[in-house]
């Protein structure tokens, strides 16, 4: 592991839970998303997982983990979790809920505990690349460890 990788709250949580992971720094591009990070790491975008902060109709925040090459079908997700409506948070609200900056949001070590919903197909991958808590910093980790640490609800909401 590179000694230049930041020690974020996400990294602290992974260490606390004794999770094996790899650190991957890359040149962040504003609005580049998973297309850029997958290209920079030389991995399939399907294995790069987006951490999205969303809210239900009562403004209750939640985390959605989705394949990088897929969108969240918010109607499908709402139906599966018993909400009337789900929508993405604006960046300022997302930052407030997570404690991270959009583009560097990790599901580990968020400022406030939130329910986590993970696209079921992610659990079938060998290794995923998910944000480590800073723009330009992904961690490679087994989905089984993500499930162990976050205890997400598996959903089928890829659009």
Chimera marker file (.cmm) of the C-alpha trace (Angstrom):
<marker_set name="trace">
<marker id="1" x="0.000" y="0.000" z="0.000" r="1" g="1" b="0" radius="0.5"/>
<marker id="2" x="1.185" y="3.473" z="-0.829" r="1" g="1" b="0" radius="0.5"/>
<marker id="3" x="2.224" y="5.624" z="2.100" r="1" g="1" b="0" radius="0.5"/>
<marker id="4" x="0.737" y="8.622" z="0.261" r="1" g="1" b="0" radius="0.5"/>
<marker id="5" x="-2.837" y="7.355" z="0.566" r="1" g="1" b="0" radius="0.5"/>
<marker id="6" x="-4.867" y="9.425" z="3.031" r="1" g="1" b="0" radius="0.5"/>
<marker id="7" x="-6.029" y="8.060" z="6.357" r="1" g="1" b="0" radius="0.5"/>
<marker id="8" x="-9.702" y="8.976" z="6.133" r="1" g="1" b="0" radius="0.5"/>
<marker id="9" x="-12.556" y="8.076" z="8.459" r="1" g="1" b="0" radius="0.5"/>
<marker id="10" x="-13.399" y="5.292" z="5.969" r="1" g="1" b="0" radius="0.5"/>
<marker id="11" x="-9.881" y="3.849" z="6.276" r="1" g="1" b="0" radius="0.5"/>
<marker id="12" x="-10.149" y="3.978" z="10.075" r="1" g="1" b="0" radius="0.5"/>
<marker id="13" x="-13.431" y="2.019" z="9.959" r="1" g="1" b="0" radius="0.5"/>
<marker id="14" x="-11.936" y="-0.613" z="7.633" r="1" g="1" b="0" radius="0.5"/>
<marker id="15" x="-8.910" y="-1.013" z="9.900" r="1" g="1" b="0" radius="0.5"/>
<marker id="16" x="-11.147" y="-1.245" z="12.980" r="1" g="1" b="0" radius="0.5"/>
<marker id="17" x="-13.071" y="-4.092" z="11.304" r="1" g="1" b="0" radius="0.5"/>
<marker id="18" x="-9.837" y="-5.779" z="10.134" r="1" g="1" b="0" radius="0.5"/>
<marker id="19" x="-10.822" y="-5.558" z="6.462" r="1" g="1" b="0" radius="0.5"/>
<marker id="20" x="-8.189" y="-6.408" z="3.832" r="1" g="1" b="0" radius="0.5"/>
<marker id="21" x="-8.195" y="-3.746" z="1.133" r="1" g="1" b="0" radius="0.5"/>
<marker id="22" x="-5.965" y="-2.144" z="-1.467" r="1" g="1" b="0" radius="0.5"/>
<marker id="23" x="-5.473" y="1.600" z="-1.930" r="1" g="1" b="0" radius="0.5"/>
<marker id="24" x="-5.763" y="3.220" z="-5.347" r="1" g="1" b="0" radius="0.5"/>
<marker id="25" x="-4.982" y="6.890" z="-5.913" r="1" g="1" b="0" radius="0.5"/>
<marker id="26" x="-5.860" y="8.456" z="-9.257" r="1" g="1" b="0" radius="0.5"/>
<marker id="27" x="-6.128" y="11.911" z="-10.796" r="1" g="1" b="0" radius="0.5"/>
<marker id="28" x="-9.638" y="13.103" z="-9.942" r="1" g="1" b="0" radius="0.5"/>
<marker id="29" x="-11.624" y="14.861" z="-12.665" r="1" g="1" b="0" radius="0.5"/>
<marker id="30" x="-14.601" y="16.994" z="-11.665" r="1" g="1" b="0" radius="0.5"/>
<marker id="31" x="-17.809" y="15.320" z="-12.909" r="1" g="1" b="0" radius="0.5"/>
<marker id="32" x="-15.735" y="12.426" z="-14.312" r="1" g="1" b="0" radius="0.5"/>
<marker id="33" x="-17.394" y="9.885" z="-12.048" r="1" g="1" b="0" radius="0.5"/>
<marker id="34" x="-16.800" y="6.173" z="-12.330" r="1" g="1" b="0" radius="0.5"/>
<marker id="35" x="-15.929" y="6.410" z="-16.035" r="1" g="1" b="0" radius="0.5"/>
<marker id="36" x="-12.742" y="8.296" z="-15.144" r="1" g="1" b="0" radius="0.5"/>
<marker id="37" x="-11.852" y="6.245" z="-12.062" r="1" g="1" b="0" radius="0.5"/>
<marker id="38" x="-12.341" y="2.944" z="-13.936" r="1" g="1" b="0" radius="0.5"/>
<marker id="39" x="-10.175" y="4.203" z="-16.804" r="1" g="1" b="0" radius="0.5"/>
<marker id="40" x="-7.470" y="5.479" z="-14.434" r="1" g="1" b="0" radius="0.5"/>
<marker id="41" x="-7.391" y="2.197" z="-12.475" r="1" g="1" b="0" radius="0.5"/>
<marker id="42" x="-7.679" y="0.043" z="-15.600" r="1" g="1" b="0" radius="0.5"/>
<marker id="43" x="-10.717" y="-1.853" z="-14.292" r="1" g="1" b="0" radius="0.5"/>
<marker id="44" x="-14.233" y="-2.570" z="-15.575" r="1" g="1" b="0" radius="0.5"/>
<marker id="45" x="-16.593" y="0.286" z="-14.662" r="1" g="1" b="0" radius="0.5"/>
<marker id="46" x="-19.135" y="-2.341" z="-13.524" r="1" g="1" b="0" radius="0.5"/>
<marker id="47" x="-16.748" y="-3.139" z="-10.609" r="1" g="1" b="0" radius="0.5"/>
<marker id="48" x="-16.439" y="0.509" z="-9.560" r="1" g="1" b="0" radius="0.5"/>
<marker id="49" x="-19.217" y="1.198" z="-7.073" r="1" g="1" b="0" radius="0.5"/>
<marker id="50" x="-20.860" y="4.597" z="-6.660" r="1" g="1" b="0" radius="0.5"/>
<marker id="51" x="-21.829" y="5.740" z="-3.163" r="1" g="1" b="0" radius="0.5"/>
<marker id="52" x="-24.941" y="7.864" z="-3.563" r="1" g="1" b="0" radius="0.5"/>
<marker id="53" x="-26.663" y="9.830" z="-0.809" r="1" g="1" b="0" radius="0.5"/>
<marker id="54" x="-30.408" y="10.019" z="-1.398" r="1" g="1" b="0" radius="0.5"/>
<marker id="55" x="-33.498" y="10.965" z="0.590" r="1" g="1" b="0" radius="0.5"/>
<marker id="56" x="-37.017" y="9.621" z="0.888" r="1" g="1" b="0" radius="0.5"/>
<marker id="57" x="-40.185" y="11.723" z="0.813" r="1" g="1" b="0" radius="0.5"/>
<marker id="58" x="-39.684" y="12.611" z="4.506" r="1" g="1" b="0" radius="0.5"/>
<marker id="59" x="-36.116" y="13.845" z="3.860" r="1" g="1" b="0" radius="0.5"/>
<marker id="60" x="-34.649" y="10.795" z="5.645" r="1" g="1" b="0" radius="0.5"/>
<marker id="61" x="-31.205" y="10.151" z="4.150" r="1" g="1" b="0" radius="0.5"/>
<marker id="62" x="-30.027" y="6.794" z="2.855" r="1" g="1" b="0" radius="0.5"/>
<marker id="63" x="-27.001" y="5.397" z="1.059" r="1" g="1" b="0" radius="0.5"/>
<marker id="64" x="-27.285" y="3.578" z="-2.250" r="1" g="1" b="0" radius="0.5"/>
<marker id="65" x="-24.359" y="1.527" z="-3.570" r="1" g="1" b="0" radius="0.5"/>
<marker id="66" x="-24.641" y="1.046" z="-7.331" r="1" g="1" b="0" radius="0.5"/>
<marker id="67" x="-22.496" y="-0.331" z="-10.155" r="1" g="1" b="0" radius="0.5"/>
<marker id="68" x="-20.613" y="2.501" z="-11.843" r="1" g="1" b="0" radius="0.5"/>
<marker id="69" x="-22.101" y="1.732" z="-15.243" r="1" g="1" b="0" radius="0.5"/>
<marker id="70" x="-25.711" y="1.720" z="-13.981" r="1" g="1" b="0" radius="0.5"/>
<marker id="71" x="-28.184" y="4.307" z="-12.796" r="1" g="1" b="0" radius="0.5"/>
<marker id="72" x="-30.492" y="3.967" z="-9.792" r="1" g="1" b="0" radius="0.5"/>
<marker id="73" x="-34.118" y="3.410" z="-10.725" r="1" g="1" b="0" radius="0.5"/>
<marker id="74" x="-35.483" y="5.552" z="-7.895" r="1" g="1" b="0" radius="0.5"/>
<marker id="75" x="-39.055" y="4.322" z="-8.412" r="1" g="1" b="0" radius="0.5"/>
<marker id="76" x="-37.915" y="0.689" z="-8.280" r="1" g="1" b="0" radius="0.5"/>
<marker id="77" x="-35.857" y="1.410" z="-5.159" r="1" g="1" b="0" radius="0.5"/>
<marker id="78" x="-38.702" y="3.260" z="-3.418" r="1" g="1" b="0" radius="0.5"/>
<marker id="79" x="-41.075" y="0.358" z="-4.057" r="1" g="1" b="0" radius="0.5"/>
<marker id="80" x="-38.594" y="-2.197" z="-2.642" r="1" g="1" b="0" radius="0.5"/>
<marker id="81" x="-37.885" y="-0.258" z="0.544" r="1" g="1" b="0" radius="0.5"/>
<marker id="82" x="-41.450" y="0.874" z="1.242" r="1" g="1" b="0" radius="0.5"/>
<marker id="83" x="-40.947" y="4.565" z="0.466" r="1" g="1" b="0" radius="0.5"/>
<marker id="84" x="-43.246" y="6.725" z="-1.636" r="1" g="1" b="0" radius="0.5"/>
<marker id="85" x="-40.416" y="8.549" z="-3.340" r="1" g="1" b="0" radius="0.5"/>
<marker id="86" x="-36.594" y="8.528" z="-3.435" r="1" g="1" b="0" radius="0.5"/>
<marker id="87" x="-34.466" y="11.288" z="-4.902" r="1" g="1" b="0" radius="0.5"/>
<marker id="88" x="-30.767" y="12.203" z="-4.912" r="1" g="1" b="0" radius="0.5"/>
<marker id="89" x="-29.686" y="14.824" z="-2.387" r="1" g="1" b="0" radius="0.5"/>
<marker id="90" x="-28.216" y="18.060" z="-3.642" r="1" g="1" b="0" radius="0.5"/>
<marker id="91" x="-24.420" y="18.078" z="-3.090" r="1" g="1" b="0" radius="0.5"/>
<marker id="92" x="-24.507" y="20.364" z="-0.025" r="1" g="1" b="0" radius="0.5"/>
<marker id="93" x="-27.109" y="18.186" z="1.725" r="1" g="1" b="0" radius="0.5"/>
<marker id="94" x="-25.261" y="14.990" z="0.750" r="1" g="1" b="0" radius="0.5"/>
<marker id="95" x="-22.025" y="16.413" z="2.227" r="1" g="1" b="0" radius="0.5"/>
<marker id="96" x="-23.876" y="17.301" z="5.445" r="1" g="1" b="0" radius="0.5"/>
<marker id="97" x="-25.331" y="13.805" z="5.840" r="1" g="1" b="0" radius="0.5"/>
<marker id="98" x="-22.155" y="11.888" z="4.976" r="1" g="1" b="0" radius="0.5"/>
<marker id="99" x="-19.390" y="14.143" z="6.282" r="1" g="1" b="0" radius="0.5"/>
<marker id="100" x="-17.608" y="13.639" z="2.961" r="1" g="1" b="0" radius="0.5"/>
<marker id="101" x="-17.364" y="15.828" z="-0.122" r="1" g="1" b="0" radius="0.5"/>
<marker id="102" x="-19.392" y="14.689" z="-3.144" r="1" g="1" b="0" radius="0.5"/>
<marker id="103" x="-16.969" y="12.897" z="-5.440" r="1" g="1" b="0" radius="0.5"/>
<marker id="104" x="-15.219" y="11.499" z="-2.369" r="1" g="1" b="0" radius="0.5"/>
<marker id="105" x="-18.170" y="9.982" z="-0.500" r="1" g="1" b="0" radius="0.5"/>
<marker id="106" x="-17.492" y="6.656" z="1.165" r="1" g="1" b="0" radius="0.5"/>
<marker id="107" x="-20.187" y="4.481" z="2.744" r="1" g="1" b="0" radius="0.5"/>
<marker id="108" x="-17.765" y="3.753" z="5.613" r="1" g="1" b="0" radius="0.5"/>
<marker id="109" x="-17.492" y="6.150" z="8.541" r="1" g="1" b="0" radius="0.5"/>
<marker id="110" x="-20.259" y="8.552" z="7.584" r="1" g="1" b="0" radius="0.5"/>
<marker id="111" x="-20.998" y="11.477" z="9.905" r="1" g="1" b="0" radius="0.5"/>
<marker id="112" x="-24.517" y="10.178" z="10.565" r="1" g="1" b="0" radius="0.5"/>
<marker id="113" x="-25.625" y="6.539" z="10.479" r="1" g="1" b="0" radius="0.5"/>
<marker id="114" x="-27.880" y="5.905" z="7.485" r="1" g="1" b="0" radius="0.5"/>
<marker id="115" x="-29.519" y="2.770" z="6.081" r="1" g="1" b="0" radius="0.5"/>
<marker id="116" x="-27.465" y="1.284" z="3.247" r="1" g="1" b="0" radius="0.5"/>
<marker id="117" x="-29.009" y="-0.283" z="0.141" r="1" g="1" b="0" radius="0.5"/>
<marker id="118" x="-26.703" y="-2.205" z="-2.183" r="1" g="1" b="0" radius="0.5"/>
<marker id="119" x="-27.482" y="-3.374" z="-5.702" r="1" g="1" b="0" radius="0.5"/>
<marker id="120" x="-27.618" y="-7.185" z="-5.378" r="1" g="1" b="0" radius="0.5"/>
<marker id="121" x="-25.267" y="-7.785" z="-8.324" r="1" g="1" b="0" radius="0.5"/>
<marker id="122" x="-22.415" y="-6.089" z="-6.454" r="1" g="1" b="0" radius="0.5"/>
<marker id="123" x="-22.375" y="-8.978" z="-3.960" r="1" g="1" b="0" radius="0.5"/>
<marker id="124" x="-21.543" y="-11.391" z="-6.808" r="1" g="1" b="0" radius="0.5"/>
<marker id="125" x="-18.299" y="-9.637" z="-7.814" r="1" g="1" b="0" radius="0.5"/>
<marker id="126" x="-14.865" y="-10.781" z="-6.591" r="1" g="1" b="0" radius="0.5"/>
<marker id="127" x="-13.472" y="-7.309" z="-5.925" r="1" g="1" b="0" radius="0.5"/>
<marker id="128" x="-15.090" y="-3.898" z="-6.028" r="1" g="1" b="0" radius="0.5"/>
<marker id="129" x="-13.550" y="-0.446" z="-6.053" r="1" g="1" b="0" radius="0.5"/>
<marker id="130" x="-15.346" y="1.979" z="-3.784" r="1" g="1" b="0" radius="0.5"/>
<marker id="131" x="-14.551" y="5.454" z="-2.549" r="1" g="1" b="0" radius="0.5"/>
<marker id="132" x="-12.110" y="5.653" z="0.330" r="1" g="1" b="0" radius="0.5"/>
<marker id="133" x="-13.364" y="9.001" z="1.614" r="1" g="1" b="0" radius="0.5"/>
<marker id="134" x="-11.499" y="11.474" z="-0.580" r="1" g="1" b="0" radius="0.5"/>
<marker id="135" x="-11.692" y="12.553" z="-4.215" r="1" g="1" b="0" radius="0.5"/>
<marker id="136" x="-9.204" y="10.539" z="-6.270" r="1" g="1" b="0" radius="0.5"/>
<marker id="137" x="-8.966" y="7.700" z="-3.730" r="1" g="1" b="0" radius="0.5"/>
<marker id="138" x="-10.634" y="4.316" z="-4.204" r="1" g="1" b="0" radius="0.5"/>
<marker id="139" x="-10.210" y="1.151" z="-2.193" r="1" g="1" b="0" radius="0.5"/>
<marker id="140" x="-10.328" y="-2.346" z="-3.626" r="1" g="1" b="0" radius="0.5"/>
<marker id="141" x="-12.292" y="-4.620" z="-1.320" r="1" g="1" b="0" radius="0.5"/>
<marker id="142" x="-14.315" y="-7.819" z="-1.303" r="1" g="1" b="0" radius="0.5"/>
<marker id="143" x="-18.080" y="-7.239" z="-1.418" r="1" g="1" b="0" radius="0.5"/>
<marker id="144" x="-18.314" y="-9.805" z="1.408" r="1" g="1" b="0" radius="0.5"/>
<marker id="145" x="-16.381" y="-7.423" z="3.651" r="1" g="1" b="0" radius="0.5"/>
<marker id="146" x="-18.607" y="-4.530" z="2.610" r="1" g="1" b="0" radius="0.5"/>
<marker id="147" x="-21.641" y="-6.620" z="3.589" r="1" g="1" b="0" radius="0.5"/>
<marker id="148" x="-20.025" y="-7.626" z="6.888" r="1" g="1" b="0" radius="0.5"/>
<marker id="149" x="-19.194" y="-4.039" z="7.872" r="1" g="1" b="0" radius="0.5"/>
<marker id="150" x="-22.206" y="-2.135" z="6.485" r="1" g="1" b="0" radius="0.5"/>
<marker id="151" x="-24.947" y="-4.787" z="6.710" r="1" g="1" b="0" radius="0.5"/>
<marker id="152" x="-26.718" y="-3.369" z="3.644" r="1" g="1" b="0" radius="0.5"/>
<marker id="153" x="-30.144" y="-4.342" z="2.357" r="1" g="1" b="0" radius="0.5"/>
<marker id="154" x="-29.693" y="-5.933" z="-1.079" r="1" g="1" b="0" radius="0.5"/>
<marker id="155" x="-31.970" y="-4.459" z="-3.746" r="1" g="1" b="0" radius="0.5"/>
<marker id="156" x="-32.573" y="-4.739" z="-7.482" r="1" g="1" b="0" radius="0.5"/>
<marker id="157" x="-32.771" y="-1.113" z="-8.556" r="1" g="1" b="0" radius="0.5"/>
<marker id="158" x="-30.335" y="-0.835" z="-11.482" r="1" g="1" b="0" radius="0.5"/>
<marker id="159" x="-31.853" y="1.041" z="-14.403" r="1" g="1" b="0" radius="0.5"/>
<link id1="1" id2="2" r="1" g="1" b="0" radius="0.2"/>
<link id1="2" id2="3" r="1" g="1" b="0" radius="0.2"/>
<link id1="3" id2="4" r="1" g="1" b="0" radius="0.2"/>
<link id1="4" id2="5" r="1" g="1" b="0" radius="0.2"/>
<link id1="5" id2="6" r="1" g="1" b="0" radius="0.2"/>
<link id1="6" id2="7" r="1" g="1" b="0" radius="0.2"/>
<link id1="7" id2="8" r="1" g="1" b="0" radius="0.2"/>
<link id1="8" id2="9" r="1" g="1" b="0" radius="0.2"/>
<link id1="9" id2="10" r="1" g="1" b="0" radius="0.2"/>
<link id1="10" id2="11" r="1" g="1" b="0" radius="0.2"/>
<link id1="11" id2="12" r="1" g="1" b="0" radius="0.2"/>
<link id1="12" id2="13" r="1" g="1" b="0" radius="0.2"/>
<link id1="13" id2="14" r="1" g="1" b="0" radius="0.2"/>
<link id1="14" id2="15" r="1" g="1" b="0" radius="0.2"/>
<link id1="15" id2="16" r="1" g="1" b="0" radius="0.2"/>
<link id1="16" id2="17" r="1" g="1" b="0" radius="0.2"/>
<link id1="17" id2="18" r="1" g="1" b="0" radius="0.2"/>
<link id1="18" id2="19" r="1" g="1" b="0" radius="0.2"/>
<link id1="19" id2="20" r="1" g="1" b="0" radius="0.2"/>
<link id1="20" id2="21" r="1" g="1" b="0" radius="0.2"/>
<link id1="21" id2="22" r="1" g="1" b="0" radius="0.2"/>
<link id1="22" id2="23" r="1" g="1" b="0" radius="0.2"/>
<link id1="23" id2="24" r="1" g="1" b="0" radius="0.2"/>
<link id1="24" id2="25" r="1" g="1" b="0" radius="0.2"/>
<link id1="25" id2="26" r="1" g="1" b="0" radius="0.2"/>
<link id1="26" id2="27" r="1" g="1" b="0" radius="0.2"/>
<link id1="27" id2="28" r="1" g="1" b="0" radius="0.2"/>
<link id1="28" id2="29" r="1" g="1" b="0" radius="0.2"/>
<link id1="29" id2="30" r="1" g="1" b="0" radius="0.2"/>
<link id1="30" id2="31" r="1" g="1" b="0" radius="0.2"/>
<link id1="31" id2="32" r="1" g="1" b="0" radius="0.2"/>
<link id1="32" id2="33" r="1" g="1" b="0" radius="0.2"/>
<link id1="33" id2="34" r="1" g="1" b="0" radius="0.2"/>
<link id1="34" id2="35" r="1" g="1" b="0" radius="0.2"/>
<link id1="35" id2="36" r="1" g="1" b="0" radius="0.2"/>
<link id1="36" id2="37" r="1" g="1" b="0" radius="0.2"/>
<link id1="37" id2="38" r="1" g="1" b="0" radius="0.2"/>
<link id1="38" id2="39" r="1" g="1" b="0" radius="0.2"/>
<link id1="39" id2="40" r="1" g="1" b="0" radius="0.2"/>
<link id1="40" id2="41" r="1" g="1" b="0" radius="0.2"/>
<link id1="41" id2="42" r="1" g="1" b="0" radius="0.2"/>
<link id1="42" id2="43" r="1" g="1" b="0" radius="0.2"/>
<link id1="43" id2="44" r="1" g="1" b="0" radius="0.2"/>
<link id1="44" id2="45" r="1" g="1" b="0" radius="0.2"/>
<link id1="45" id2="46" r="1" g="1" b="0" radius="0.2"/>
<link id1="46" id2="47" r="1" g="1" b="0" radius="0.2"/>
<link id1="47" id2="48" r="1" g="1" b="0" radius="0.2"/>
<link id1="48" id2="49" r="1" g="1" b="0" radius="0.2"/>
<link id1="49" id2="50" r="1" g="1" b="0" radius="0.2"/>
<link id1="50" id2="51" r="1" g="1" b="0" radius="0.2"/>
<link id1="51" id2="52" r="1" g="1" b="0" radius="0.2"/>
<link id1="52" id2="53" r="1" g="1" b="0" radius="0.2"/>
<link id1="53" id2="54" r="1" g="1" b="0" radius="0.2"/>
<link id1="54" id2="55" r="1" g="1" b="0" radius="0.2"/>
<link id1="55" id2="56" r="1" g="1" b="0" radius="0.2"/>
<link id1="56" id2="57" r="1" g="1" b="0" radius="0.2"/>
<link id1="57" id2="58" r="1" g="1" b="0" radius="0.2"/>
<link id1="58" id2="59" r="1" g="1" b="0" radius="0.2"/>
<link id1="59" id2="60" r="1" g="1" b="0" radius="0.2"/>
<link id1="60" id2="61" r="1" g="1" b="0" radius="0.2"/>
<link id1="61" id2="62" r="1" g="1" b="0" radius="0.2"/>
<link id1="62" id2="63" r="1" g="1" b="0" radius="0.2"/>
<link id1="63" id2="64" r="1" g="1" b="0" radius="0.2"/>
<link id1="64" id2="65" r="1" g="1" b="0" radius="0.2"/>
<link id1="65" id2="66" r="1" g="1" b="0" radius="0.2"/>
<link id1="66" id2="67" r="1" g="1" b="0" radius="0.2"/>
<link id1="67" id2="68" r="1" g="1" b="0" radius="0.2"/>
<link id1="68" id2="69" r="1" g="1" b="0" radius="0.2"/>
<link id1="69" id2="70" r="1" g="1" b="0" radius="0.2"/>
<link id1="70" id2="71" r="1" g="1" b="0" radius="0.2"/>
<link id1="71" id2="72" r="1" g="1" b="0" radius="0.2"/>
<link id1="72" id2="73" r="1" g="1" b="0" radius="0.2"/>
<link id1="73" id2="74" r="1" g="1" b="0" radius="0.2"/>
<link id1="74" id2="75" r="1" g="1" b="0" radius="0.2"/>
<link id1="75" id2="76" r="1" g="1" b="0" radius="0.2"/>
<link id1="76" id2="77" r="1" g="1" b="0" radius="0.2"/>
<link id1="77" id2="78" r="1" g="1" b="0" radius="0.2"/>
<link id1="78" id2="79" r="1" g="1" b="0" radius="0.2"/>
<link id1="79" id2="80" r="1" g="1" b="0" radius="0.2"/>
<link id1="80" id2="81" r="1" g="1" b="0" radius="0.2"/>
<link id1="81" id2="82" r="1" g="1" b="0" radius="0.2"/>
<link id1="82" id2="83" r="1" g="1" b="0" radius="0.2"/>
<link id1="83" id2="84" r="1" g="1" b="0" radius="0.2"/>
<link id1="84" id2="85" r="1" g="1" b="0" radius="0.2"/>
<link id1="85" id2="86" r="1" g="1" b="0" radius="0.2"/>
<link id1="86" id2="87" r="1" g="1" b="0" radius="0.2"/>
<link id1="87" id2="88" r="1" g="1" b="0" radius="0.2"/>
<link id1="88" id2="89" r="1" g="1" b="0" radius="0.2"/>
<link id1="89" id2="90" r="1" g="1" b="0" radius="0.2"/>
<link id1="90" id2="91" r="1" g="1" b="0" radius="0.2"/>
<link id1="91" id2="92" r="1" g="1" b="0" radius="0.2"/>
<link id1="92" id2="93" r="1" g="1" b="0" radius="0.2"/>
<link id1="93" id2="94" r="1" g="1" b="0" radius="0.2"/>
<link id1="94" id2="95" r="1" g="1" b="0" radius="0.2"/>
<link id1="95" id2="96" r="1" g="1" b="0" radius="0.2"/>
<link id1="96" id2="97" r="1" g="1" b="0" radius="0.2"/>
<link id1="97" id2="98" r="1" g="1" b="0" radius="0.2"/>
<link id1="98" id2="99" r="1" g="1" b="0" radius="0.2"/>
<link id1="99" id2="100" r="1" g="1" b="0" radius="0.2"/>
<link id1="100" id2="101" r="1" g="1" b="0" radius="0.2"/>
<link id1="101" id2="102" r="1" g="1" b="0" radius="0.2"/>
<link id1="102" id2="103" r="1" g="1" b="0" radius="0.2"/>
<link id1="103" id2="104" r="1" g="1" b="0" radius="0.2"/>
<link id1="104" id2="105" r="1" g="1" b="0" radius="0.2"/>
<link id1="105" id2="106" r="1" g="1" b="0" radius="0.2"/>
<link id1="106" id2="107" r="1" g="1" b="0" radius="0.2"/>
<link id1="107" id2="108" r="1" g="1" b="0" radius="0.2"/>
<link id1="108" id2="109" r="1" g="1" b="0" radius="0.2"/>
<link id1="109" id2="110" r="1" g="1" b="0" radius="0.2"/>
<link id1="110" id2="111" r="1" g="1" b="0" radius="0.2"/>
<link id1="111" id2="112" r="1" g="1" b="0" radius="0.2"/>
<link id1="112" id2="113" r="1" g="1" b="0" radius="0.2"/>
<link id1="113" id2="114" r="1" g="1" b="0" radius="0.2"/>
<link id1="114" id2="115" r="1" g="1" b="0" radius="0.2"/>
<link id1="115" id2="116" r="1" g="1" b="0" radius="0.2"/>
<link id1="116" id2="117" r="1" g="1" b="0" radius="0.2"/>
<link id1="117" id2="118" r="1" g="1" b="0" radius="0.2"/>
<link id1="118" id2="119" r="1" g="1" b="0" radius="0.2"/>
<link id1="119" id2="120" r="1" g="1" b="0" radius="0.2"/>
<link id1="120" id2="121" r="1" g="1" b="0" radius="0.2"/>
<link id1="121" id2="122" r="1" g="1" b="0" radius="0.2"/>
<link id1="122" id2="123" r="1" g="1" b="0" radius="0.2"/>
<link id1="123" id2="124" r="1" g="1" b="0" radius="0.2"/>
<link id1="124" id2="125" r="1" g="1" b="0" radius="0.2"/>
<link id1="125" id2="126" r="1" g="1" b="0" radius="0.2"/>
<link id1="126" id2="127" r="1" g="1" b="0" radius="0.2"/>
<link id1="127" id2="128" r="1" g="1" b="0" radius="0.2"/>
<link id1="128" id2="129" r="1" g="1" b="0" radius="0.2"/>
<link id1="129" id2="130" r="1" g="1" b="0" radius="0.2"/>
<link id1="130" id2="131" r="1" g="1" b="0" radius="0.2"/>
<link id1="131" id2="132" r="1" g="1" b="0" radius="0.2"/>
<link id1="132" id2="133" r="1" g="1" b="0" radius="0.2"/>
<link id1="133" id2="134" r="1" g="1" b="0" radius="0.2"/>
<link id1="134" id2="135" r="1" g="1" b="0" radius="0.2"/>
<link id1="135" id2="136" r="1" g="1" b="0" radius="0.2"/>
<link id1="136" id2="137" r="1" g="1" b="0" radius="0.2"/>
<link id1="137" id2="138" r="1" g="1" b="0" radius="0.2"/>
<link id1="138" id2="139" r="1" g="1" b="0" radius="0.2"/>
<link id1="139" id2="140" r="1" g="1" b="0" radius="0.2"/>
<link id1="140" id2="141" r="1" g="1" b="0" radius="0.2"/>
<link id1="141" id2="142" r="1" g="1" b="0" radius="0.2"/>
<link id1="142" id2="143" r="1" g="1" b="0" radius="0.2"/>
<link id1="143" id2="144" r="1" g="1" b="0" radius="0.2"/>
<link id1="144" id2="145" r="1" g="1" b="0" radius="0.2"/>
<link id1="145" id2="146" r="1" g="1" b="0" radius="0.2"/>
<link id1="146" id2="147" r="1" g="1" b="0" radius="0.2"/>
<link id1="147" id2="148" r="1" g="1" b="0" radius="0.2"/>
<link id1="148" id2="149" r="1" g="1" b="0" radius="0.2"/>
<link id1="149" id2="150" r="1" g="1" b="0" radius="0.2"/>
<link id1="150" id2="151" r="1" g="1" b="0" radius="0.2"/>
<link id1="151" id2="152" r="1" g="1" b="0" radius="0.2"/>
<link id1="152" id2="153" r="1" g="1" b="0" radius="0.2"/>
<link id1="153" id2="154" r="1" g="1" b="0" radius="0.2"/>
<link id1="154" id2="155" r="1" g="1" b="0" radius="0.2"/>
<link id1="155" id2="156" r="1" g="1" b="0" radius="0.2"/>
<link id1="156" id2="157" r="1" g="1" b="0" radius="0.2"/>
<link id1="157" id2="158" r="1" g="1" b="0" radius="0.2"/>
<link id1="158" id2="159" r="1" g="1" b="0" radius="0.2"/>
</marker_set>
